[in-house]
């Protein structure tokens, strides 16, 4: 089982957006914590009261297929965690749909898994969630600024368009007036 260094830049690609929540899948968490997915899920099952539906939920078949379609297999060893979910080992792969853990669920895992590795990984995951939240907030701020600029420029352009319309109207009225003849009558 390959361990990856728990840094935010390594973890961001493991976070999915499902049911309006940013989540990590049980298999990815198991690799990060250095345990088998089965052991992680057993620890959660023994402490089920600590994991309400807003902390952890089982992914539906449609959601899982959508996630699997996003998996990218890497040619370099240890670069991608996704291969473990796609490639079946042993008796034909997963026997159940994966569990998805929200930020609160990952925090609760640290109380269930008490190894030094679990603490280290948990800190890195929390930092990753914070960075993603900051990134989303900065994108919202940027969207607001762009919208404000569009409104301001729309007002300026409407003044320009009004001036152009006035010039066109003046030109039409000038052309519509009867001209005085030039030359001898």
ZAFIMAR-520137 format. One record per residue (C-alpha): residue in three letters; x, y, z. Coordinates in Angstrom, 2 decimals, padded with zeros to 5 digits. Layout:
BEGIN
node residuo=ALA; X=X; Y=Y; Z=Z;
...
//
This chain:
BEGIN
node residuo=UNK; X=000.00; Y=000.00; Z=000.00;
node residuo=UNK; X=001.64; Y=003.27; Z=-001.11;
node residuo=UNK; X=001.51; Y=006.25; Z=001.21;
node residuo=UNK; X=001.47; Y=009.75; Z=-000.15;
node residuo=UNK; X=002.81; Y=012.76; Z=001.64;
node residuo=UNK; X=-000.13; Y=014.46; Z=003.33;
node residuo=UNK; X=000.22; Y=017.96; Z=001.85;
node residuo=UNK; X=-002.68; Y=020.12; Z=000.66;
node residuo=UNK; X=-001.45; Y=020.05; Z=-002.93;
node residuo=UNK; X=-001.49; Y=016.22; Z=-002.85;
node residuo=UNK; X=-004.90; Y=016.02; Z=-001.23;
node residuo=UNK; X=-006.91; Y=018.55; Z=-003.26;
node residuo=UNK; X=-007.34; Y=016.10; Z=-006.16;
node residuo=UNK; X=-008.89; Y=013.55; Z=-003.79;
node residuo=UNK; X=-011.75; Y=015.81; Z=-002.79;
node residuo=UNK; X=-015.02; Y=015.42; Z=-004.69;
node residuo=UNK; X=-018.15; Y=017.55; Z=-004.67;
node residuo=UNK; X=-021.11; Y=015.22; Z=-003.98;
node residuo=UNK; X=-024.58; Y=016.23; Z=-002.77;
node residuo=UNK; X=-023.40; Y=019.79; Z=-002.31;
node residuo=UNK; X=-020.55; Y=018.74; Z=000.00;
node residuo=UNK; X=-016.80; Y=018.48; Z=-000.40;
node residuo=UNK; X=-015.97; Y=014.88; Z=000.52;
node residuo=UNK; X=-013.18; Y=012.30; Z=000.63;
node residuo=UNK; X=-013.88; Y=008.64; Z=-000.17;
node residuo=UNK; X=-013.16; Y=005.88; Z=002.31;
node residuo=UNK; X=-010.59; Y=004.19; Z=000.06;
node residuo=UNK; X=-008.57; Y=007.39; Z=-000.33;
node residuo=UNK; X=-008.71; Y=008.07; Z=003.41;
node residuo=UNK; X=-007.59; Y=004.50; Z=004.13;
node residuo=UNK; X=-004.52; Y=004.94; Z=001.92;
node residuo=UNK; X=-003.74; Y=008.28; Z=003.56;
node residuo=UNK; X=-004.09; Y=006.84; Z=007.06;
node residuo=UNK; X=-002.08; Y=003.75; Z=006.12;
node residuo=UNK; X=-004.87; Y=001.25; Z=006.89;
node residuo=UNK; X=-007.12; Y=-000.96; Z=004.80;
node residuo=UNK; X=-010.48; Y=000.49; Z=003.76;
node residuo=UNK; X=-012.14; Y=-002.45; Z=005.50;
node residuo=UNK; X=-010.41; Y=-001.58; Z=008.80;
node residuo=UNK; X=-011.34; Y=002.08; Z=008.48;
node residuo=UNK; X=-014.99; Y=001.24; Z=007.82;
node residuo=UNK; X=-015.04; Y=-001.23; Z=010.72;
node residuo=UNK; X=-013.74; Y=001.47; Z=013.07;
node residuo=UNK; X=-016.47; Y=003.79; Z=011.82;
node residuo=UNK; X=-019.12; Y=001.08; Z=012.23;
node residuo=UNK; X=-018.04; Y=000.50; Z=015.85;
node residuo=UNK; X=-018.49; Y=004.26; Z=016.47;
node residuo=UNK; X=-021.53; Y=004.86; Z=014.23;
node residuo=UNK; X=-023.11; Y=007.40; Z=016.60;
node residuo=UNK; X=-020.15; Y=009.72; Z=015.97;
node residuo=UNK; X=-020.91; Y=009.80; Z=012.22;
node residuo=UNK; X=-024.35; Y=011.27; Z=011.45;
node residuo=UNK; X=-025.45; Y=011.64; Z=007.82;
node residuo=UNK; X=-023.94; Y=015.12; Z=007.50;
node residuo=UNK; X=-020.52; Y=013.69; Z=008.51;
node residuo=UNK; X=-020.58; Y=010.54; Z=006.37;
node residuo=UNK; X=-022.88; Y=008.93; Z=003.83;
node residuo=UNK; X=-022.79; Y=006.03; Z=001.41;
node residuo=UNK; X=-022.45; Y=007.07; Z=-002.23;
node residuo=UNK; X=-025.26; Y=005.98; Z=-004.57;
node residuo=UNK; X=-024.56; Y=003.81; Z=-007.62;
node residuo=UNK; X=-025.08; Y=006.79; Z=-009.98;
node residuo=UNK; X=-022.76; Y=009.02; Z=-007.91;
node residuo=UNK; X=-020.13; Y=006.29; Z=-007.85;
node residuo=UNK; X=-020.29; Y=005.84; Z=-011.64;
node residuo=UNK; X=-019.92; Y=009.61; Z=-012.06;
node residuo=UNK; X=-016.88; Y=009.60; Z=-009.76;
node residuo=UNK; X=-015.34; Y=006.60; Z=-011.53;
node residuo=UNK; X=-015.67; Y=008.40; Z=-014.86;
node residuo=UNK; X=-013.50; Y=011.18; Z=-013.41;
node residuo=UNK; X=-010.69; Y=008.87; Z=-012.25;
node residuo=UNK; X=-007.43; Y=009.31; Z=-014.09;
node residuo=UNK; X=-004.94; Y=006.49; Z=-014.00;
node residuo=UNK; X=-001.32; Y=007.56; Z=-013.75;
node residuo=UNK; X=001.58; Y=005.88; Z=-015.45;
node residuo=UNK; X=003.94; Y=006.64; Z=-012.55;
node residuo=UNK; X=003.89; Y=004.48; Z=-009.45;
node residuo=UNK; X=002.43; Y=006.19; Z=-006.40;
node residuo=UNK; X=001.30; Y=009.30; Z=-008.25;
node residuo=UNK; X=-002.40; Y=008.53; Z=-008.29;
node residuo=UNK; X=-004.59; Y=006.96; Z=-005.64;
node residuo=UNK; X=-007.42; Y=006.44; Z=-008.10;
node residuo=UNK; X=-006.10; Y=003.19; Z=-009.52;
node residuo=UNK; X=-006.94; Y=001.27; Z=-006.36;
node residuo=UNK; X=-010.64; Y=001.99; Z=-006.79;
node residuo=UNK; X=-010.78; Y=001.16; Z=-010.48;
node residuo=UNK; X=-008.55; Y=-001.92; Z=-010.59;
node residuo=UNK; X=-009.95; Y=-004.90; Z=-008.75;
node residuo=UNK; X=-007.66; Y=-006.99; Z=-006.60;
node residuo=UNK; X=-008.32; Y=-010.40; Z=-005.24;
node residuo=UNK; X=-011.94; Y=-011.46; Z=-005.51;
node residuo=UNK; X=-013.30; Y=-008.93; Z=-008.00;
node residuo=UNK; X=-013.11; Y=-005.51; Z=-006.35;
node residuo=UNK; X=-015.54; Y=-003.66; Z=-004.12;
node residuo=UNK; X=-018.45; Y=-005.50; Z=-002.57;
node residuo=UNK; X=-020.20; Y=-002.28; Z=-001.50;
node residuo=UNK; X=-020.51; Y=001.34; Z=-002.55;
node residuo=UNK; X=-017.92; Y=003.64; Z=-000.97;
node residuo=UNK; X=-018.54; Y=005.96; Z=001.94;
node residuo=UNK; X=-017.97; Y=009.67; Z=001.55;
node residuo=UNK; X=-016.70; Y=011.69; Z=004.52;
node residuo=UNK; X=-017.35; Y=015.41; Z=004.82;
node residuo=UNK; X=-014.92; Y=017.77; Z=006.52;
node residuo=UNK; X=-016.62; Y=017.13; Z=009.87;
node residuo=UNK; X=-016.51; Y=013.38; Z=009.25;
node residuo=UNK; X=-012.78; Y=013.50; Z=008.57;
node residuo=UNK; X=-012.29; Y=015.46; Z=011.79;
node residuo=UNK; X=-014.29; Y=012.82; Z=013.66;
node residuo=UNK; X=-012.10; Y=010.08; Z=012.15;
node residuo=UNK; X=-009.16; Y=011.48; Z=014.08;
node residuo=UNK; X=-010.94; Y=010.57; Z=017.31;
node residuo=UNK; X=-011.59; Y=007.03; Z=016.04;
node residuo=UNK; X=-008.14; Y=006.43; Z=014.51;
node residuo=UNK; X=-005.58; Y=007.50; Z=017.08;
node residuo=UNK; X=-002.26; Y=006.75; Z=015.39;
node residuo=UNK; X=000.38; Y=009.45; Z=014.87;
node residuo=UNK; X=-000.12; Y=009.02; Z=011.11;
node residuo=UNK; X=-003.85; Y=009.70; Z=011.55;
node residuo=UNK; X=-003.11; Y=012.96; Z=013.37;
node residuo=UNK; X=-000.62; Y=014.05; Z=010.68;
node residuo=UNK; X=-003.00; Y=013.22; Z=007.84;
node residuo=UNK; X=-005.94; Y=014.83; Z=009.60;
node residuo=UNK; X=-004.07; Y=018.13; Z=009.97;
node residuo=UNK; X=-003.16; Y=018.09; Z=006.28;
node residuo=UNK; X=-006.76; Y=017.34; Z=005.26;
node residuo=UNK; X=-008.10; Y=020.18; Z=007.41;
node residuo=UNK; X=-005.58; Y=022.57; Z=005.83;
node residuo=UNK; X=-006.70; Y=021.42; Z=002.39;
node residuo=UNK; X=-010.36; Y=022.08; Z=003.18;
node residuo=UNK; X=-009.44; Y=025.54; Z=004.49;
node residuo=UNK; X=-007.46; Y=026.31; Z=001.32;
node residuo=UNK; X=-010.36; Y=025.17; Z=-000.87;
node residuo=UNK; X=-012.75; Y=027.35; Z=001.13;
node residuo=UNK; X=-010.44; Y=030.37; Z=000.71;
node residuo=UNK; X=-010.16; Y=029.68; Z=-003.01;
node residuo=UNK; X=-013.93; Y=029.51; Z=-003.37;
node residuo=UNK; X=-014.32; Y=032.76; Z=-001.39;
node residuo=UNK; X=-011.76; Y=034.54; Z=-003.57;
node residuo=UNK; X=-013.60; Y=033.30; Z=-006.68;
node residuo=UNK; X=-016.85; Y=034.73; Z=-005.28;
node residuo=UNK; X=-015.12; Y=038.06; Z=-004.63;
node residuo=UNK; X=-013.73; Y=038.04; Z=-008.16;
node residuo=UNK; X=-017.18; Y=037.30; Z=-009.60;
node residuo=UNK; X=-018.65; Y=040.22; Z=-007.63;
node residuo=UNK; X=-015.92; Y=042.57; Z=-008.88;
node residuo=UNK; X=-016.47; Y=041.50; Z=-012.49;
node residuo=UNK; X=-020.21; Y=042.01; Z=-012.13;
node residuo=UNK; X=-019.66; Y=045.50; Z=-010.68;
node residuo=UNK; X=-017.32; Y=046.35; Z=-013.58;
node residuo=UNK; X=-019.86; Y=045.08; Z=-016.10;
node residuo=UNK; X=-022.56; Y=047.23; Z=-014.56;
node residuo=UNK; X=-020.31; Y=050.30; Z=-014.51;
node residuo=UNK; X=-019.20; Y=049.79; Z=-018.10;
node residuo=UNK; X=-022.75; Y=049.01; Z=-019.21;
node residuo=UNK; X=-023.75; Y=052.43; Z=-017.86;
node residuo=UNK; X=-020.85; Y=054.10; Z=-019.68;
node residuo=UNK; X=-021.58; Y=052.25; Z=-022.90;
node residuo=UNK; X=-025.27; Y=053.09; Z=-022.67;
node residuo=UNK; X=-024.28; Y=056.78; Z=-022.58;
node residuo=UNK; X=-022.14; Y=056.23; Z=-025.69;
node residuo=UNK; X=-024.95; Y=054.36; Z=-027.43;
node residuo=UNK; X=-027.39; Y=057.17; Z=-026.53;
node residuo=UNK; X=-024.98; Y=059.72; Z=-028.04;
node residuo=UNK; X=-024.64; Y=057.63; Z=-031.22;
node residuo=UNK; X=-028.42; Y=057.30; Z=-031.48;
node residuo=UNK; X=-028.77; Y=061.06; Z=-031.09;
node residuo=UNK; X=-026.23; Y=061.66; Z=-033.86;
node residuo=UNK; X=-028.08; Y=059.22; Z=-036.14;
node residuo=UNK; X=-031.41; Y=060.89; Z=-035.35;
node residuo=UNK; X=-029.93; Y=064.35; Z=-036.03;
node residuo=UNK; X=-028.53; Y=063.09; Z=-039.33;
node residuo=UNK; X=-031.93; Y=061.68; Z=-040.34;
node residuo=UNK; X=-033.74; Y=064.88; Z=-039.51;
node residuo=UNK; X=-031.16; Y=066.87; Z=-041.44;
node residuo=UNK; X=-031.57; Y=064.58; Z=-044.46;
node residuo=UNK; X=-035.36; Y=064.73; Z=-044.22;
node residuo=UNK; X=-035.49; Y=068.55; Z=-044.52;
node residuo=UNK; X=-036.09; Y=069.81; Z=-048.07;
node residuo=UNK; X=-032.94; Y=071.14; Z=-049.58;
node residuo=UNK; X=-032.68; Y=074.47; Z=-051.12;
node residuo=UNK; X=-031.84; Y=074.29; Z=-054.77;
node residuo=UNK; X=-028.44; Y=075.27; Z=-055.85;
node residuo=UNK; X=-027.94; Y=077.22; Z=-059.06;
node residuo=UNK; X=-030.13; Y=079.47; Z=-061.19;
node residuo=UNK; X=-033.86; Y=079.28; Z=-061.03;
//
